[in-house]
Amino acid sequence: HLFHVDAVKNIFITAMCYFASKFNIAERRRVCQLMMAMMLMLLPIFKIAPATTSGPPIPPPAIAYIGVTSVCYALALAGKEKKTRAKRA
């Protein structure tokens, strides 16, 4: 069941980010901040309930996921909005 929940969560996150790409810059920044907060909330869970008793407290795929997505959201927050010119009719 855990894999099903994780798959649905990833689909939800992907859809949220896709729809957020159509938002204004302020709303996009809020979505990035929300996603980064989710990454920070994941870390204590591994301390409270480690994935295994004999392995590392945070599995390497989780480290990669949290690391890559956190960097992507941080870069998105640090980026500047590019101004585009309206197309002439």
C-alpha positions in Angstrom: 0.0 0.0 0.0 2.9 2.3 0.7 4.0 2.3 -3.0 0.4 3.2 -4.1 0.3 6.1 -1.7 3.7 7.3 -2.9 2.7 7.0 -6.6 -0.5 9.0 -6.0 1.5 11.6 -4.0 4.0 12.0 -6.9 1.2 12.3 -9.5 -0.4 15.0 -7.2 2.9 16.9 -6.9 3.5 16.7 -10.6 0.0 18.0 -11.4 0.3 20.8 -8.8 3.6 22.0 -10.3 2.2 21.8 -13.8 -0.8 23.9 -12.9 1.4 26.3 -10.9 3.4 27.0 -14.0 0.3 28.9 -15.3 0.0 31.0 -12.1 1.3 34.5 -11.4 4.8 34.7 -10.0 3.6 35.2 -6.4 1.5 32.1 -6.5 4.3 30.1 -8.1 6.6 31.2 -5.3 4.1 30.0 -2.7 3.8 26.6 -4.4 7.6 26.3 -4.3 7.7 27.3 -0.7 5.0 24.7 0.1 6.9 22.0 -1.7 10.1 22.9 0.2 8.2 22.8 3.5 7.0 19.3 2.5 10.7 18.2 2.0 11.6 19.6 5.4 8.7 17.8 7.0 9.9 14.5 5.6 13.2 14.6 7.4 11.9 14.0 11.0 9.8 11.1 9.8 13.0 9.2 9.0 14.3 9.9 12.5 11.0 8.8 14.2 10.3 5.8 12.0 13.4 4.7 10.1 12.8 2.6 6.9 14.8 -0.3 8.2 16.4 -1.3 11.5 19.6 -2.5 10.0 20.2 -0.1 7.1 20.7 3.7 7.0 18.0 5.8 8.6 17.3 7.5 5.3 17.4 5.3 2.3 19.7 6.5 -0.6 16.7 6.9 -3.0 15.0 9.2 -0.5 18.2 11.2 0.0 18.4 11.6 -3.8 14.7 12.6 -4.1 14.8 15.1 -1.3 18.1 16.5 -2.5 17.2 16.9 -6.1 13.7 18.3 -5.6 14.8 20.7 -2.8 17.5 22.1 -5.1 15.1 22.5 -8.0 12.6 24.3 -5.8 15.3 26.5 -4.3 16.5 27.4 -7.8 13.0 28.2 -8.9 12.6 30.5 -5.9 15.9 32.2 -6.5 15.2 32.7 -10.2 13.9 36.0 -11.6 10.8 36.3 -13.8 11.7 37.0 -17.4 9.7 39.7 -19.1 8.3 38.8 -22.4 7.0 41.1 -25.0 3.4 40.7 -26.2 3.1 39.4 -29.7 1.8 41.8 -32.3 -1.3 40.8 -34.1 
